Amino acid sequence: MSPPYGASCSRSAPGRSALDEGVARTAVTSTDLPPDGRAARSRRTRERLVGALYGLIREGDAEPSAADIAARAGVSLRSFYVHFPSREDLHRDMARRATARVVGLLTPIDLGGDFAARVRDFAIQRELANEELAPLRRAAALQPASAALMLARDYGRQASRDQIARVFAVELDRFESGARRRRVAALDAVASGEGWDLLRTGHGLSPAEARQVVAEAAARLLAIQETA
């Protein structure tokens, strides 16, 4: 079986990854890169490769090899290395694809709606986003040195907190600053990607059950006045 994409290979030269060896074997040079007239075809190939990686991770192969990704996409291994000469390039494109997918799935929450409607819509959005981004989180957990995946993770965490503060601004404004901060943190812990994964895999809940937990957490955290 081929080693995971970017993983070390026992026969590689010291300090060289399997990816480095693959690039050397295929002798990729600047002349291999597509000129302007082939840009559209190059983009399609990149999209197929990223889609293949995304699909393999979703199916449970958290670290697919370059050969597996190329085979799934229906392209040669040499073409794979031409389009993605580094692991970071692939991770960056995967993060962009995941973000675009989430944006396409979500619709704006009506900030003027009543509390129950906002809680419902918030929980639905978190289900859609967290289920879609699960492959990216799995890849990030196995690639802690990937700047692209870490940047995507940090962006997602900040976006999660910002959404809570924006959607539930009316309710949060009732609390003093310390209580407000604790409620945002508590709801974020439940509704974030990491919290969702714990509900789904750690507790074995279905997506619908996890969505209900998020809705109940939002309703209870924001409806109860601070007493401490």
Phi and psi restraints in degrees (value plus and minus 20) as a CYANA .aco file:
   2 SER   PHI     -87.6   -47.6
   2 SER   PSI     126.8   166.8
   3 PRO   PHI     -88.6   -48.6
   3 PRO   PSI     137.5   177.5
   4 PRO   PHI     -76.9   -36.9
   4 PRO   PSI     131.3   171.3
   5 TYR   PHI     -76.5   -36.5
   5 TYR   PSI      99.3   139.3
   6 GLY   PHI      67.7   107.7
   6 GLY   PSI     -24.6    15.4
   7 ALA   PHI     -97.5   -57.5
   7 ALA   PSI     139.7   179.7
   8 SER   PHI     -90.4   -50.4
   8 SER   PSI     127.0   167.0
   9 CYS   PHI    -136.1   -96.1
   9 CYS   PSI     115.5   155.5
  10 SER   PHI     -82.3   -42.3
  10 SER   PSI     -44.9    -4.9
  11 ARG   PHI    -119.8   -79.8
  11 ARG   PSI     -13.5    26.5
  12 SER   PHI     -93.9   -53.9
  12 SER   PSI     134.8   174.8
  13 ALA   PHI     -86.5   -46.5
  13 ALA   PSI     132.5   172.5
  14 PRO   PHI     -74.4   -34.4
  14 PRO   PSI     113.6   153.6
  15 GLY   PHI      62.0   102.0
  15 GLY   PSI     -21.4    18.6
  16 ARG   PHI    -130.8   -90.8
  16 ARG   PSI     115.5   155.5
  17 SER   PHI    -107.4   -67.4
  17 SER   PSI     151.1   191.1
  18 ALA   PHI     -81.2   -41.2
  18 ALA   PSI     -53.4   -13.4
  19 LEU   PHI     -84.3   -44.3
  19 LEU   PSI     -64.4   -24.4
  20 ASP   PHI     -79.1   -39.1
  20 ASP   PSI     -63.3   -23.3
  21 GLU   PHI     -83.8   -43.8
  21 GLU   PSI     -59.1   -19.1
  22 GLY   PHI     -84.6   -44.6
  22 GLY   PSI     -60.8   -20.8
  23 VAL   PHI     -82.6   -42.6
  23 VAL   PSI     -61.8   -21.8
  24 ALA   PHI     -84.8   -44.8
  24 ALA   PSI     -61.9   -21.9
  25 ARG   PHI     -83.5   -43.5
  25 ARG   PSI     -57.9   -17.9
  26 THR   PHI    -106.8   -66.8
  26 THR   PSI     -24.7    15.3
  27 ALA   PHI      32.3    72.3
  27 ALA   PSI      32.3    72.3
  28 VAL   PHI     -93.1   -53.1
  28 VAL   PSI     109.2   149.2
  29 THR   PHI    -150.8  -110.8
  29 THR   PSI     155.5   195.5
  30 SER   PHI     -82.6   -42.6
  30 SER   PSI     -43.5    -3.5
  31 THR   PHI     -93.1   -53.1
  31 THR   PSI     -35.6     4.4
  32 ASP   PHI     -98.9   -58.9
  32 ASP   PSI     -38.4     1.6
  33 LEU   PHI     -92.9   -52.9
  33 LEU   PSI     123.1   163.1
  34 PRO   PHI     -92.0   -52.0
  34 PRO   PSI     115.7   155.7
  35 PRO   PHI     -91.2   -51.2
  35 PRO   PSI     156.5   196.5
  36 ASP   PHI     -75.9   -35.9
  36 ASP   PSI     -56.9   -16.9
  37 GLY   PHI     -85.5   -45.5
  37 GLY   PSI     -37.5     2.5
  38 ARG   PHI    -131.9   -91.9
  38 ARG   PSI      -6.2    33.8
  39 ALA   PHI     -81.6   -41.6
  39 ALA   PSI     -61.3   -21.3
  40 ALA   PHI     -83.5   -43.5
  40 ALA   PSI     -62.9   -22.9
  41 ARG   PHI     -85.8   -45.8
  41 ARG   PSI     -57.8   -17.8
  42 SER   PHI     -82.7   -42.7
  42 SER   PSI     -62.1   -22.1
  43 ARG   PHI     -82.3   -42.3
  43 ARG   PSI     -61.1   -21.1
  44 ARG   PHI     -83.7   -43.7
  44 ARG   PSI     -59.7   -19.7
  45 THR   PHI     -85.5   -45.5
  45 THR   PSI     -63.1   -23.1
  46 ARG   PHI     -80.4   -40.4
  46 ARG   PSI     -62.7   -22.7
  47 GLU   PHI     -83.5   -43.5
  47 GLU   PSI     -58.8   -18.8
  48 ARG   PHI     -85.3   -45.3
  48 ARG   PSI     -60.2   -20.2
  49 LEU   PHI     -87.4   -47.4
  49 LEU   PSI     -63.4   -23.4
  50 VAL   PHI     -84.8   -44.8
  50 VAL   PSI     -61.7   -21.7
  51 GLY   PHI     -82.1   -42.1
  51 GLY   PSI     -57.0   -17.0
  52 ALA   PHI     -85.3   -45.3
  52 ALA   PSI     -64.8   -24.8
  53 LEU   PHI     -80.6   -40.6
  53 LEU   PSI     -66.1   -26.1
  54 TYR   PHI     -79.6   -39.6
  54 TYR   PSI     -64.4   -24.4
  55 GLY   PHI     -85.6   -45.6
  55 GLY   PSI     -61.8   -21.8
  56 LEU   PHI     -84.0   -44.0
  56 LEU   PSI     -61.3   -21.3
  57 ILE   PHI     -86.0   -46.0
  57 ILE   PSI     -61.3   -21.3
  58 ARG   PHI     -81.3   -41.3
  58 ARG   PSI     -50.3   -10.3
  59 GLU   PHI    -104.4   -64.4
  59 GLU   PSI     -20.6    19.4
  60 GLY   PHI      90.7   130.7
  60 GLY   PSI     -25.1    14.9
  61 ASP   PHI    -110.7   -70.7
  61 ASP   PSI      70.8   110.8
  62 ALA   PHI     -89.9   -49.9
  62 ALA   PSI     -44.1    -4.1
  63 GLU   PHI    -152.3  -112.3
  63 GLU   PSI      47.7    87.7
  64 PRO   PHI     -86.3   -46.3
  64 PRO   PSI     127.6   167.6
  65 SER   PHI     -97.1   -57.1
  65 SER   PSI     143.1   183.1
  66 ALA   PHI     -79.2   -39.2
  66 ALA   PSI     -59.3   -19.3
  67 ALA   PHI     -83.9   -43.9
  67 ALA   PSI     -60.2   -20.2
  68 ASP   PHI     -86.7   -46.7
  68 ASP   PSI     -60.8   -20.8
  69 ILE   PHI     -84.4   -44.4
  69 ILE   PSI     -65.6   -25.6
  70 ALA   PHI     -82.7   -42.7
  70 ALA   PSI     -62.3   -22.3
  71 ALA   PHI     -83.8   -43.8
  71 ALA   PSI     -62.6   -22.6
  72 ARG   PHI     -83.1   -43.1
  72 ARG   PSI     -58.0   -18.0
  73 ALA   PHI     -99.1   -59.1
  73 ALA   PSI     -34.3     5.7
  74 GLY   PHI      56.4    96.4
  74 GLY   PSI      12.6    52.6
  75 VAL   PHI    -146.4  -106.4
  75 VAL   PSI     146.1   186.1
  76 SER   PHI     -96.4   -56.4
  76 SER   PSI     139.0   179.0
  77 LEU   PHI     -83.8   -43.8
  77 LEU   PSI     -56.2   -16.2
  78 ARG   PHI     -81.8   -41.8
  78 ARG   PSI     -62.3   -22.3
  79 SER   PHI     -83.7   -43.7
  79 SER   PSI     -56.7   -16.7
  80 PHE   PHI     -76.2   -36.2
  80 PHE   PSI     -70.6   -30.6
  81 TYR   PHI     -89.8   -49.8
  81 TYR   PSI     -48.1    -8.1
  82 VAL   PHI     -83.8   -43.8
  82 VAL   PSI     -64.1   -24.1
  83 HIS   PHI    -102.5   -62.5
  83 HIS   PSI     -47.7    -7.7
  84 PHE   PHI    -153.0  -113.0
  84 PHE   PSI      58.0    98.0
  85 PRO   PHI     -89.4   -49.4
  85 PRO   PSI     -33.4     6.6
  86 SER   PHI    -156.5  -116.5
  86 SER   PSI     135.4   175.4
  87 ARG   PHI     -83.3   -43.3
  87 ARG   PSI     -56.4   -16.4
  88 GLU   PHI     -81.4   -41.4
  88 GLU   PSI     -57.4   -17.4
  89 ASP   PHI     -78.9   -38.9
  89 ASP   PSI     -63.8   -23.8
  90 LEU   PHI     -87.2   -47.2
  90 LEU   PSI     -64.3   -24.3
  91 HIS   PHI     -83.3   -43.3
  91 HIS   PSI     -59.2   -19.2
  92 ARG   PHI     -82.9   -42.9
  92 ARG   PSI     -64.1   -24.1
  93 ASP   PHI     -87.8   -47.8
  93 ASP   PSI     -55.6   -15.6
  94 MET   PHI     -86.4   -46.4
  94 MET   PSI     -60.1   -20.1
  95 ALA   PHI     -83.1   -43.1
  95 ALA   PSI     -60.9   -20.9
  96 ARG   PHI     -84.6   -44.6
  96 ARG   PSI     -61.5   -21.5
  97 ARG   PHI     -83.3   -43.3
  97 ARG   PSI     -64.1   -24.1
  98 ALA   PHI     -84.0   -44.0
  98 ALA   PSI     -62.3   -22.3
  99 THR   PHI     -82.6   -42.6
  99 THR   PSI     -64.2   -24.2
 100 ALA   PHI     -82.7   -42.7
 100 ALA   PSI     -59.0   -19.0
 101 ARG   PHI     -82.7   -42.7
 101 ARG   PSI     -64.1   -24.1
 102 VAL   PHI     -85.0   -45.0
 102 VAL   PSI     -64.8   -24.8
 103 VAL   PHI     -78.2   -38.2
 103 VAL   PSI     -59.5   -19.5
 104 GLY   PHI     -89.1   -49.1
 104 GLY   PSI     -45.3    -5.3
 105 LEU   PHI    -102.4   -62.4
 105 LEU   PSI     -49.1    -9.1
 106 LEU   PHI    -114.3   -74.3
 106 LEU   PSI     130.1   170.1
 107 THR   PHI    -141.1  -101.1
 107 THR   PSI     129.5   169.5
 108 PRO   PHI     -79.3   -39.3
 108 PRO   PSI     120.3   160.3
 109 ILE   PHI    -103.9   -63.9
 109 ILE   PSI     112.6   152.6
 110 ASP   PHI     -90.7   -50.7
 110 ASP   PSI      86.1   126.1
 111 LEU   PHI     -89.4   -49.4
 111 LEU   PSI     -35.5     4.5
 112 GLY   PHI    -111.7   -71.7
 112 GLY   PSI     -20.9    19.1
 113 GLY   PHI     -93.2   -53.2
 113 GLY   PSI     145.5   185.5
 114 ASP   PHI     -90.6   -50.6
 114 ASP   PSI     146.6   186.6
 115 PHE   PHI     -78.7   -38.7
 115 PHE   PSI     -65.4   -25.4
 116 ALA   PHI     -81.2   -41.2
 116 ALA   PSI     -59.5   -19.5
 117 ALA   PHI     -87.8   -47.8
 117 ALA   PSI     -59.6   -19.6
 118 ARG   PHI     -88.4   -48.4
 118 ARG   PSI     -58.7   -18.7
 119 VAL   PHI     -81.4   -41.4
 119 VAL   PSI     -66.4   -26.4
 120 ARG   PHI     -79.6   -39.6
 120 ARG   PSI     -69.4   -29.4
 121 ASP   PHI     -87.1   -47.1
 121 ASP   PSI     -56.7   -16.7
 122 PHE   PHI     -81.8   -41.8
 122 PHE   PSI     -66.0   -26.0
 123 ALA   PHI     -85.1   -45.1
 123 ALA   PSI     -59.3   -19.3
 124 ILE   PHI     -83.6   -43.6
 124 ILE   PSI     -64.2   -24.2
 125 GLN   PHI     -83.0   -43.0
 125 GLN   PSI     -60.7   -20.7
 126 ARG   PHI     -85.7   -45.7
 126 ARG   PSI     -55.9   -15.9
 127 GLU   PHI     -82.0   -42.0
 127 GLU   PSI     -69.0   -29.0
 128 LEU   PHI     -81.6   -41.6
 128 LEU   PSI     -68.5   -28.5
 129 ALA   PHI     -87.6   -47.6
 129 ALA   PSI     -65.6   -25.6
 130 ASN   PHI     -88.8   -48.8
 130 ASN   PSI     -55.1   -15.1
 131 GLU   PHI     -88.5   -48.5
 131 GLU   PSI     -59.8   -19.8
 132 GLU   PHI     -88.8   -48.8
 132 GLU   PSI     -57.0   -17.0
 133 LEU   PHI    -108.5   -68.5
 133 LEU   PSI     -19.7    20.3
 134 ALA   PHI     -75.0   -35.0
 134 ALA   PSI     -62.9   -22.9
 135 PRO   PHI     -81.3   -41.3
 135 PRO   PSI     -58.4   -18.4
 136 LEU   PHI     -85.3   -45.3
 136 LEU   PSI     -59.5   -19.5
 137 ARG   PHI     -86.2   -46.2
 137 ARG   PSI     -59.7   -19.7
 138 ARG   PHI     -84.5   -44.5
 138 ARG   PSI     -61.9   -21.9
 139 ALA   PHI     -85.1   -45.1
 139 ALA   PSI     -61.5   -21.5
 140 ALA   PHI     -83.8   -43.8
 140 ALA   PSI     -57.2   -17.2
 141 ALA   PHI     -84.3   -44.3
 141 ALA   PSI     -50.3   -10.3
 142 LEU   PHI    -113.8   -73.8
 142 LEU   PSI     -28.1    11.9
 143 GLN   PHI    -148.0  -108.0
 143 GLN   PSI      44.5    84.5
 144 PRO   PHI     -84.9   -44.9
 144 PRO   PSI     -35.7     4.3
 145 ALA   PHI    -110.8   -70.8
 145 ALA   PSI     -21.5    18.5
 146 SER   PHI     -99.2   -59.2
 146 SER   PSI      91.8   131.8
 147 ALA   PHI     -83.8   -43.8
 147 ALA   PSI     -57.6   -17.6
 148 ALA   PHI     -84.2   -44.2
 148 ALA   PSI     -64.1   -24.1
 149 LEU   PHI     -92.2   -52.2
 149 LEU   PSI     -56.3   -16.3
 150 MET   PHI     -87.2   -47.2
 150 MET   PSI     -58.2   -18.2
 151 LEU   PHI     -84.3   -44.3
 151 LEU   PSI     -63.0   -23.0
 152 ALA   PHI     -83.3   -43.3
 152 ALA   PSI     -60.4   -20.4
 153 ARG   PHI     -82.8   -42.8
 153 ARG   PSI     -67.1   -27.1
 154 ASP   PHI     -85.4   -45.4
 154 ASP   PSI     -58.3   -18.3
 155 TYR   PHI     -82.7   -42.7
 155 TYR   PSI     -63.2   -23.2
 156 GLY   PHI     -83.7   -43.7
 156 GLY   PSI     -59.7   -19.7
 157 ARG   PHI     -84.4   -44.4
 157 ARG   PSI     -63.5   -23.5
 158 GLN   PHI     -87.2   -47.2
 158 GLN   PSI     -60.5   -20.5
 159 ALA   PHI     -82.0   -42.0
 159 ALA   PSI     -55.5   -15.5
 160 SER   PHI     -83.0   -43.0
 160 SER   PSI     -67.8   -27.8
 161 ARG   PHI     -85.1   -45.1
 161 ARG   PSI     -60.6   -20.6
 162 ASP   PHI     -83.7   -43.7
 162 ASP   PSI     -59.4   -19.4
 163 GLN   PHI     -85.1   -45.1
 163 GLN   PSI     -62.1   -22.1
 164 ILE   PHI     -79.9   -39.9
 164 ILE   PSI     -66.4   -26.4
 165 ALA   PHI     -83.6   -43.6
 165 ALA   PSI     -54.4   -14.4
 166 ARG   PHI     -98.5   -58.5
 166 ARG   PSI     -67.1   -27.1
 167 VAL   PHI     -89.2   -49.2
 167 VAL   PSI     -54.3   -14.3
 168 PHE   PHI    -133.8   -93.8
 168 PHE   PSI      13.0    53.0
 169 ALA   PHI     -79.3   -39.3
 169 ALA   PSI     -61.2   -21.2
 170 VAL   PHI     -81.0   -41.0
 170 VAL   PSI     -66.5   -26.5
 171 GLU   PHI     -90.0   -50.0
 171 GLU   PSI     -61.8   -21.8
 172 LEU   PHI     -87.0   -47.0
 172 LEU   PSI     -49.4    -9.4
 173 ASP   PHI     -86.2   -46.2
 173 ASP   PSI     -33.3     6.7
 174 ARG   PHI     -96.0   -56.0
 174 ARG   PSI     -36.5     3.5
 175 PHE   PHI    -122.0   -82.0
 175 PHE   PSI     131.2   171.2
 176 GLU   PHI     -89.3   -49.3
 176 GLU   PSI     146.3   186.3
 177 SER   PHI     -77.6   -37.6
 177 SER   PSI     -61.0   -21.0
 178 GLY   PHI     -85.8   -45.8
 178 GLY   PSI     -64.3   -24.3
 179 ALA   PHI     -86.6   -46.6
 179 ALA   PSI     -58.0   -18.0
 180 ARG   PHI     -81.2   -41.2
 180 ARG   PSI     -66.7   -26.7
 181 ARG   PHI     -81.9   -41.9
 181 ARG   PSI     -60.9   -20.9
 182 ARG   PHI     -86.5   -46.5
 182 ARG   PSI     -57.7   -17.7
 183 ARG   PHI     -89.5   -49.5
 183 ARG   PSI     -60.6   -20.6
 184 VAL   PHI     -81.7   -41.7
 184 VAL   PSI     -63.9   -23.9
 185 ALA   PHI     -83.8   -43.8
 185 ALA   PSI     -62.2   -22.2
 186 ALA   PHI     -86.3   -46.3
 186 ALA   PSI     -64.7   -24.7
 187 LEU   PHI     -87.6   -47.6
 187 LEU   PSI     -57.4   -17.4
 188 ASP   PHI     -84.1   -44.1
 188 ASP   PSI     -58.4   -18.4
 189 ALA   PHI     -81.9   -41.9
 189 ALA   PSI     -55.1   -15.1
 190 VAL   PHI    -100.7   -60.7
 190 VAL   PSI     -61.8   -21.8
 191 ALA   PHI    -112.9   -72.9
 191 ALA   PSI     -28.3    11.7
 192 SER   PHI     -90.4   -50.4
 192 SER   PSI     151.4   191.4
 193 GLY   PHI     -79.6   -39.6
 193 GLY   PSI     -62.9   -22.9
 194 GLU   PHI     -85.2   -45.2
 194 GLU   PSI     -61.8   -21.8
 195 GLY   PHI     -84.6   -44.6
 195 GLY   PSI     -59.9   -19.9
 196 TRP   PHI     -82.9   -42.9
 196 TRP   PSI     -62.8   -22.8
 197 ASP   PHI     -82.6   -42.6
 197 ASP   PSI     -56.8   -16.8
 198 LEU   PHI     -85.3   -45.3
 198 LEU   PSI     -62.8   -22.8
 199 LEU   PHI     -83.0   -43.0
 199 LEU   PSI     -62.0   -22.0
 200 ARG   PHI     -96.9   -56.9
 200 ARG   PSI     -67.1   -27.1
 201 THR   PHI    -118.5   -78.5
 201 THR   PSI     -59.7   -19.7
 202 GLY   PHI     -91.3   -51.3
 202 GLY   PSI     -57.9   -17.9
 203 HIS   PHI    -128.6   -88.6
 203 HIS   PSI     -23.8    16.2
 204 GLY   PHI      49.2    89.2
 204 GLY   PSI       6.3    46.3
 205 LEU   PHI    -100.2   -60.2
 205 LEU   PSI     130.8   170.8
 206 SER   PHI     -96.1   -56.1
 206 SER   PSI     145.4   185.4
 207 PRO   PHI     -75.7   -35.7
 207 PRO   PSI     -60.8   -20.8
 208 ALA   PHI     -85.4   -45.4
 208 ALA   PSI     -59.3   -19.3
 209 GLU   PHI     -88.1   -48.1
 209 GLU   PSI     -61.3   -21.3
 210 ALA   PHI     -84.4   -44.4
 210 ALA   PSI     -58.7   -18.7
 211 ARG   PHI     -81.0   -41.0
 211 ARG   PSI     -60.0   -20.0
 212 GLN   PHI     -85.6   -45.6
 212 GLN   PSI     -57.8   -17.8
 213 VAL   PHI     -81.4   -41.4
 213 VAL   PSI     -64.2   -24.2
 214 VAL   PHI     -81.6   -41.6
 214 VAL   PSI     -64.2   -24.2
 215 ALA   PHI     -83.7   -43.7
 215 ALA   PSI     -63.0   -23.0
 216 GLU   PHI     -86.5   -46.5
 216 GLU   PSI     -58.8   -18.8
 217 ALA   PHI     -83.5   -43.5
 217 ALA   PSI     -64.2   -24.2
 218 ALA   PHI     -82.6   -42.6
 218 ALA   PSI     -65.7   -25.7
 219 ALA   PHI     -82.7   -42.7
 219 ALA   PSI     -62.9   -22.9
 220 ARG   PHI     -97.3   -57.3
 220 ARG   PSI     -59.8   -19.8
 221 LEU   PHI     -86.3   -46.3
 221 LEU   PSI     -55.9   -15.9
 222 LEU   PHI    -115.9   -75.9
 222 LEU   PSI     -30.8     9.2
 223 ALA   PHI    -116.6   -76.6
 223 ALA   PSI     -36.4     3.6
 224 ILE   PHI    -117.2   -77.2
 224 ILE   PSI     107.0   147.0
 225 GLN   PHI     -92.3   -52.3
 225 GLN   PSI     130.9   170.9
 226 GLU   PHI     -86.8   -46.8
 226 GLU   PSI     109.4   149.4
 227 THR   PHI    -136.7   -96.7
 227 THR   PSI     -38.3     1.7
